[in-house]
Amino acid sequence: MAEGLAKKILGTKVRIESAGIYPAFQGAAEPAVEIMRDLYEVDISSHVPRHIDDVFPQRFERIIVLDAVVHDFLEKRDMIPAEKLVLRPVIDPFGRDRETYRRSALEIQYIIENLDC
């Protein structure tokens, strides 16, 4: 949801890629696809989760992290300077109801709209 929202809100002003430290799923969860389609008219149905190493985090000026565990993991890595990491925690909706996905999307929207890019 974060990548889809960021691309919609920020457009081509910044480079946007999403990744995780344990991308174990084949694609976006169905409630996420529905919320993004219904609230934002954004199609994330073809999203493929990637590992952080696959997006070469060293290339980015800032990395917005939406989970404290992921932030701590990345902060301990020698290849990513701490000053690049920005923690903005969001409720992880995975496995929860549609309303939790909606609330998470709204939190992500707020974070993106309030970044100073």
C-alpha positions in Angstrom: 0.0 0.0 0.0 2.8 2.4 0.8 4.5 2.2 -2.6 1.2 2.6 -4.4 0.2 5.6 -2.3 3.6 7.2 -2.5 3.6 6.9 -6.3 0.1 8.4 -6.5 0.8 11.3 -4.1 4.4 12.1 -5.0 4.5 11.1 -8.6 7.9 11.3 -10.2 9.3 13.8 -7.7 11.2 11.1 -5.8 12.3 7.5 -6.5 9.9 5.1 -4.8 10.4 1.4 -4.1 9.1 -0.8 -1.4 10.9 -3.7 0.2 11.0 -5.6 3.5 13.3 -7.8 5.5 11.1 -10.9 5.3 9.1 -10.7 2.1 7.4 -14.1 2.4 4.2 -13.5 0.4 3.5 -13.8 -3.3 1.7 -10.5 -3.6 -0.4 -7.9 -2.0 -3.1 -9.1 0.4 -6.6 -9.0 -1.1 -7.9 -6.5 1.5 -5.0 -4.2 0.6 -5.8 -4.5 -3.1 -9.4 -3.7 -2.4 -8.7 -0.7 -0.1 -6.3 0.8 -2.6 -8.7 0.4 -5.4 -11.7 1.7 -3.5 -10.2 4.6 -1.7 -7.4 5.7 -4.0 -8.1 4.2 -7.4 -4.7 2.6 -7.3 -4.1 -0.9 -8.6 -1.6 -2.9 -6.5 -2.8 -6.3 -7.6 0.5 -7.0 -9.4 2.7 -5.9 -6.6 5.5 -8.4 -5.9 7.2 -8.1 -2.4 11.0 -7.7 -2.5 13.8 -8.0 0.0 15.5 -4.8 1.0 18.8 -5.9 -0.6 17.0 -6.2 -4.0 16.4 -2.5 -4.1 19.9 -1.4 -3.2 19.1 0.8 -0.2 22.5 2.6 -0.5 21.1 4.5 -3.5 18.5 6.3 -1.5 18.8 9.6 0.4 16.1 8.6 2.9 14.4 5.3 3.7 11.0 5.7 5.3 10.5 2.7 7.6 6.9 1.8 8.7 7.8 -0.8 11.3 10.1 -0.5 14.4 11.5 -4.1 14.0 12.5 -3.4 10.4 14.0 0.0 11.5 16.1 -1.7 14.2 17.2 -4.4 11.8 18.3 -1.8 9.2 19.9 0.5 11.8 22.2 -2.4 12.7 23.4 -2.9 9.2 26.7 -1.4 8.3 25.7 -0.5 4.7 22.8 1.8 5.7 23.7 4.9 7.6 21.3 5.7 10.5 20.8 9.2 9.2 19.1 7.8 6.1 16.4 6.0 8.2 13.2 7.7 9.2 10.8 5.7 11.4 7.1 6.3 10.9 5.4 3.3 12.5 2.1 2.1 11.1 -0.3 -0.6 12.2 0.6 -3.8 10.3 -2.8 -4.9 8.9 -1.7 -8.3 7.7 -4.2 -11.0 8.7 -6.6 -8.5 10.2 -9.9 -7.2 9.0 -10.6 -4.8 6.1 -11.1 -1.9 8.6 -7.5 -2.3 9.8 -6.2 -2.2 6.2 -8.2 1.0 5.7 -6.8 2.6 8.9 -3.3 1.6 7.9 -3.8 3.1 4.4 -5.0 6.4 6.0 -1.9 6.4 8.3 0.4 5.9 5.3 -1.3 8.6 3.4 -0.8 11.0 6.3 2.9 10.1 6.5 3.5 10.6 2.8 1.6 13.9 2.7 3.7 15.2 5.5 7.1 14.3 4.3 9.5 17.0 3.3 10.8 15.7 0.0 
